[in-house]
């Protein structure tokens, strides 16, 4: 077994225009001061990293890594959540997702997709240059608008959608394989890969690609009423990343999973700071330790109530308290009597 690495922190929700959140060095010093040991970098934020430069220049990648390490931290992984989203966008969402792309590409879906695919390929090489082994992203979606179908879905629609999704991602996965990096999809409502079954459908289309792995985030499963502990039992061999994020689901006679178009504060299902929600993290950390998860435990802070800096300070302690230092011996070793094949046969009477 392996002791989970951490605590780490995903910087996406904390980057800003005011110090100490406005550049990589200062935010790393802030994170280290709270007790974090690693940072996950959003690659769309130039204050953290120039993704193309990190892919094309090992020297620059070493400089970024050096800044983080000088602050007493490690880079856990890179993230291309926004770029991954743009690999597959249904036209109904074009205007909403255009903001994820450079301004020059807005209003041009084909060019936007081409840019996103190249961003993922840069991410594979940048991860390699940084000495990482896993990467976080979203799958994007062609089918999400049909998730609760009315009118009914035409026969073959889902199969066609997943075939196209696989066609777009297979060459990207091949690049990640060449670079020795696991590409970890965050299973998330709004993405075509939003639960276990949809992930399995995708795996079929990419021929069970060994790099098509998972970022485990139990908060999204709480909001779907999915068994997030059994999910680990089923998919542990593919789980390479872990977002430690809490959530709660409190349905009423007026709203449930879909939330009635309410704000995050007023939804039945909402994200909470670590320890304030309903996720059974003791069981999660126990299962990950038992299944020999070798990655990081990275806090992703999203909460509709608590201040982010308070959530970060509490989160570092929360994760540290939940990491299980795994044992190197069995608790009953003291009672062992030794063993060899002859002795074992004598005990069995054979």
Phi and psi in degrees as a GROMACS rama.xvg file:
@    title "Ramachandran Plot"
@    xaxis  label "Phi"
@    yaxis  label "Psi"
@TYPE xy
-126.807  137.331  UNK-2
-74.0268  126.991  UNK-3
-58.5811  138.455  UNK-4
-83.1784  143.267  UNK-5
155.219  -177.656  UNK-6
-80.5714  146.397  UNK-7
-114.055  167.673  UNK-8
-139.35  131.977  UNK-9
-81.4978  122.173  UNK-10
-82.0413  -8.61338  UNK-11
-55.3794  -44.1141  UNK-12
-79.9489  -3.68181  UNK-13
-112.018  -18.3569  UNK-14
-62.8342  141.552  UNK-15
-162.182  -173.979  UNK-16
-91.414  -9.44105  UNK-17
-105.949  143.995  UNK-18
-63.2357  144.919  UNK-19
-93.1707  20.4819  UNK-20
-99.3357  8.73387  UNK-21
-103.744  2.34655  UNK-22
-156.006  163.757  UNK-23
-64.0564  -44.1681  UNK-24
-64.0389  -47.0372  UNK-25
-69.8328  -36.7336  UNK-26
-72.14  -30.3755  UNK-27
-68.2611  -40.8458  UNK-28
-62.5104  -39.4262  UNK-29
-61.8598  -46.6202  UNK-30
-64.4467  -42.216  UNK-31
-63.8884  -36.0173  UNK-32
-64.9607  -22.6874  UNK-33
-86.9548  -10.6296  UNK-34
108.275  3.92543  UNK-35
-73.8292  151.961  UNK-36
-115.962  -9.78326  UNK-37
-149.649  156.722  UNK-38
-129.614  136.63  UNK-39
-100.069  126.16  UNK-40
-100.532  126.876  UNK-41
-77.3546  121.286  UNK-42
-80.6606  -8.77409  UNK-43
-84.4596  -6.45578  UNK-44
-103.342  107.661  UNK-45
-64.65  -14.6027  UNK-46
-70.3725  -19.1996  UNK-47
-95.133  -47.2592  UNK-48
-165.083  146.27  UNK-49
-95.406  103.926  UNK-50
-61.6579  -47.1639  UNK-51
-62.6458  -42.0599  UNK-52
-64.6532  -38.7969  UNK-53
-66.4607  -28.8759  UNK-54
-77.1822  -34.1558  UNK-55
-96.4344  -14.513  UNK-56
-132.52  109.195  UNK-57
-63.6909  -32.2507  UNK-58
-62.7065  -46.3424  UNK-59
-64.3228  -42.2357  UNK-60
-58.6917  -41.571  UNK-61
-63.9417  -34.6262  UNK-62
-66.0382  -43.2034  UNK-63
-63.2714  -46.8702  UNK-64
-60.3056  -38.1406  UNK-65
-64.925  -40.2119  UNK-66
-59.0015  -46.7306  UNK-67
-64.5039  -44.3011  UNK-68
-69.8408  -32.274  UNK-69
-63.5522  -23.3512  UNK-70
-89.0243  4.75204  UNK-71
85.1412  20.3391  UNK-72
-125.867  171.44  UNK-73
-121.245  153.194  UNK-74
-81.0542  122.388  UNK-75
-79.0325  -51.3  UNK-76
-161.862  167.021  UNK-77
-99.1208  159.011  UNK-78
-129.044  135.903  UNK-79
-124.446  46.1187  UNK-80
-55.7955  -45.8957  UNK-81
-70.6145  -41.6639  UNK-82
-69.221  -39.5973  UNK-83
-60.1919  -37.8104  UNK-84
-55.7613  -35.4325  UNK-85
-82.9773  -3.82153  UNK-86
-65.7679  -30.969  UNK-87
-143.888  110.624  UNK-88
-130.872  124.188  UNK-89
-70.0659  143.139  UNK-90
-53.7063  -28.1001  UNK-91
-62.364  -21.4398  UNK-92
-105.82  5.60843  UNK-93
-53.9849  -49.8471  UNK-94
-64.0726  -39.0666  UNK-95
-68.0403  -39.5415  UNK-96
-90.1258  -8.66187  UNK-97
-56.8865  -30.2573  UNK-98
-65.9649  -14.07  UNK-99
-81.1847  -12.2214  UNK-100
-106.705  161.492  UNK-101
-57.0744  148.304  UNK-102
-57.1311  -35.5375  UNK-103
-65.8311  -18.7633  UNK-104
-99.104  -5.2506  UNK-105
-69.3557  138.224  UNK-106
85.1715  4.17075  UNK-107
-130.109  80.988  UNK-108
-55.8327  -39.1999  UNK-109
-64.2092  -45.8382  UNK-110
-66.7749  -35.7401  UNK-111
-63.3621  -43.286  UNK-112
-64.9947  -42.3871  UNK-113
-60.2031  -41.6115  UNK-114
-62.973  -43.146  UNK-115
-63.682  -42.4824  UNK-116
-61.0777  -43.1397  UNK-117
-65.1745  -37.1291  UNK-118
-59.0285  -42.266  UNK-119
-64.1963  -39.2533  UNK-120
-67.1005  -38.4847  UNK-121
-60.2944  -40.2108  UNK-122
-62.5303  -35.9509  UNK-123
-63.2386  -48.0524  UNK-124
-69.9526  -38.6617  UNK-125
-62.934  -40.9899  UNK-126
-61.5292  -41.7526  UNK-127
-62.0086  -45.3398  UNK-128
-63.3553  -27.586  UNK-129
-88.5368  -3.10737  UNK-130
76.8376  25.9907  UNK-131
-92.477  170.745  UNK-132
-130.942  0.570261  UNK-133
-146.868  156.905  UNK-134
-145.187  142.891  UNK-135
-103.939  139.748  UNK-136
-158.953  176.877  UNK-137
-109.458  156.57  UNK-138
-82.8323  -21.7046  UNK-139
77.8884  177.036  UNK-140
-151.994  131.996  UNK-141
-109.2  -17.4366  UNK-142
-116.224  -5.89997  UNK-143
-57.7768  -32.1153  UNK-144
-67.3151  -8.69117  UNK-145
-109.038  11.8539  UNK-146
-63.1043  -31.7173  UNK-147
-122.544  83.8068  UNK-148
-73.6999  121.072  UNK-149
-154.447  116.46  UNK-150
-67.6479  172.999  UNK-151
-58.2577  151.185  UNK-152
-71.1188  135.516  UNK-153
-60.8663  146.97  UNK-154
-55.2666  131.394  UNK-155
87.8196  -5.17923  UNK-156
-61.8084  -47.139  UNK-157
-63.1216  -43.8606  UNK-158
-61.0892  -41.808  UNK-159
-64.6363  -41.4045  UNK-160
-63.051  -45.084  UNK-161
-72.4808  -30.4835  UNK-162
-61.7656  -43.5457  UNK-163
-68.3675  -39.8478  UNK-164
-61.0411  -43.5905  UNK-165
-64.4233  -38.1989  UNK-166
-61.496  -38.1521  UNK-167
-74.431  -35.271  UNK-168
-89.3085  -23.9639  UNK-169
-58.1153  -45.8099  UNK-170
-64.373  -32.5505  UNK-171
-66.483  -45.1913  UNK-172
-60.0395  -36.3129  UNK-173
-63.9259  -38.4105  UNK-174
-65.8477  -41.7715  UNK-175
-62.0323  -37.0374  UNK-176
-65.2224  -42.9136  UNK-177
-59.7902  -31.7659  UNK-178
-91.248  -4.1035  UNK-179
75.6334  32.0278  UNK-180
-120.562  133.285  UNK-181
-80.8306  128.532  UNK-182
-94.9116  114.4  UNK-183
-107.082  113.375  UNK-184
-83.1319  127.183  UNK-185
-79.8625  115.932  UNK-186
-77.0978  117.083  UNK-187
-153.918  129.443  UNK-188
-54.6861  140.584  UNK-189
100.757  -22.0725  UNK-190
-99.9161  152.76  UNK-191
-63.8447  -30.4154  UNK-192
-90.7463  88.5728  UNK-193
-119.807  -6.30272  UNK-194
-156.504  -174.874  UNK-195
-64.902  -43.1216  UNK-196
-64.292  -43.0969  UNK-197
-66.031  -34.4262  UNK-198
-63.7988  -41.7629  UNK-199
-64.5426  -37.4389  UNK-200
-63.0784  -39.2521  UNK-201
-66.7481  -44.1171  UNK-202
-56.1497  -39.795  UNK-203
-59.3221  -39.845  UNK-204
-75.6058  -20.1399  UNK-205
-108.24  21.4274  UNK-206
56.544  44.4533  UNK-207
51.985  43.3565  UNK-208
-52.8051  129.957  UNK-209
-64.8339  -19.2353  UNK-210
-94.6076  -3.30702  UNK-211
-83.486  83.736  UNK-212
-108.564  -168.766  UNK-213
-127.502  141.428  UNK-214
-101.883  115.999  UNK-215
-88.3393  120.677  UNK-216
-135.061  102.946  UNK-217
-66.9255  -20.3908  UNK-218
-61.3469  -37.0914  UNK-219
-71.6608  -21.8923  UNK-220
-84.6492  -33.1162  UNK-221
-57.879  -44.4412  UNK-222
-71.2744  -16.5151  UNK-223
-99.1355  -2.39397  UNK-224
61.0619  37.5946  UNK-225
-99.271  143.971  UNK-226
-73.5326  97.2954  UNK-227
-76.4495  -15.5776  UNK-228
-82.4415  -44.4344  UNK-229
-62.7678  -31.9051  UNK-230
-54.6578  -41.724  UNK-231
-64.0297  -42.1433  UNK-232
-58.8175  -38.9617  UNK-233
-77.1026  -42.2704  UNK-234
-115.077  13.9598  UNK-235
-57.3719  -29.6461  UNK-236
-68.9949  -18.3185  UNK-237
-104.247  -9.14405  UNK-238
-78.4976  115.856  UNK-239
-119.204  -9.88589  UNK-240
-140.072  158.509  UNK-241
-145.234  115.714  UNK-242
-95.8652  119.963  UNK-243
-88.5373  98.9185  UNK-244
-139.656  135.683  UNK-245
-98.0591  160.025  UNK-246
-158.708  166.68  UNK-247
-141.859  150.583  UNK-248
-132.306  113.788  UNK-249
-127.598  79.7049  UNK-250
-67.8154  151.969  UNK-251
-128.337  -177.16  UNK-252
-73.4342  -2.92369  UNK-253
-114.077  -22.2092  UNK-254
-156.039  157.552  UNK-255
-139.954  -130.483  UNK-256
-57.8734  -37.7024  UNK-257
-84.1339  -14.7685  UNK-258
81.4219  -0.761569  UNK-259
59.502  29.7789  UNK-260
61.2299  24.88  UNK-261
-87.1465  164.285  UNK-262
-66.9801  166.645  UNK-263
-57.801  -35.934  UNK-264
-63.5441  -33.8223  UNK-265
-104.378  11.7042  UNK-266
-85.8506  154.525  UNK-267
-66.8703  -36.9066  UNK-268
-107.619  125.859  UNK-269
-150.638  153.747  UNK-270
-81.5294  146.069  UNK-271
-133.729  160.316  UNK-272
-65.4762  157.532  UNK-273
-58.3573  129.318  UNK-274
91.9529  -12.1329  UNK-275
-96.9064  -7.16637  UNK-276
-106.691  -152.375  UNK-277
-112.985  1.4391  UNK-278
-70.2335  133.829  UNK-279
-86.1828  81.6823  UNK-280
-71.8228  -27.2238  UNK-281
-59.7931  -43.3067  UNK-282
-70.4715  -36.7729  UNK-283
-62.9804  -49.9188  UNK-284
-64.315  -34.2413  UNK-285
-64.8918  -45.122  UNK-286
-64.8778  -42.741  UNK-287
-63.9593  -38.1194  UNK-288
-65.5041  -43.2547  UNK-289
-64.9648  -33.154  UNK-290
-89.935  8.63506  UNK-291
63.1012  41.532  UNK-292
-64.2692  128.482  UNK-293
-106.888  5.90462  UNK-294
-96.3076  -160.908  UNK-295
-96.6171  153.589  UNK-296
-102.099  108.746  UNK-297
-114.985  121.294  UNK-298
-71.3689  126.555  UNK-299
-109.605  111.673  UNK-300
-88.0771  121.623  UNK-301
-146.866  117.731  UNK-302
-151.189  136.553  UNK-303
-86.5078  -1.52784  UNK-304
-121.137  -48.9019  UNK-305
-88.8564  146.945  UNK-306
-63.811  138.334  UNK-307
-59.69  -38.1126  UNK-308
-68.4773  -33.9479  UNK-309
-68.1513  -43.5694  UNK-310
-59.9163  -38.2188  UNK-311
-67.6378  -45.545  UNK-312
-61.9953  -43.2587  UNK-313
-70.5311  -34.1775  UNK-314
-66.1388  -38.0827  UNK-315
-60.9013  -43.973  UNK-316
-67.1461  -42.4524  UNK-317
-59.0795  -47.5336  UNK-318
-66.3124  -44.6492  UNK-319
-58.4182  -39.2759  UNK-320
-70.7129  -21.1776  UNK-321
-97.1363  -15.3295  UNK-322
-68.1844  128.464  UNK-323
-95.9849  116.206  UNK-324
-73.3229  109.641  UNK-325
-73.3199  151.544  UNK-326
-80.3754  150.873  UNK-327
-104.668  1.07194  UNK-328
-147.683  160.7  UNK-329
-79.0238  145.618  UNK-330
-65.5581  -20.6929  UNK-331
-104.987  19.602  UNK-332
-59.1004  -29.7436  UNK-333
-61.0757  -23.4247  UNK-334
-97.6176  7.38779  UNK-335
-67.5837  146.647  UNK-336
-115.864  11.3239  UNK-337
80.9454  168.085  UNK-338
-161.709  144.284  UNK-339
-148.423  171.218  UNK-340
-60.7776  -40.495  UNK-341
-65.1716  -41.2932  UNK-342
-64.3026  -43.1421  UNK-343
-61.6197  -41.4426  UNK-344
-65.557  -37.0829  UNK-345
-65.1719  -39.2982  UNK-346
-61.97  -38.8475  UNK-347
-81.6769  -8.68798  UNK-348
72.3719  33.0613  UNK-349
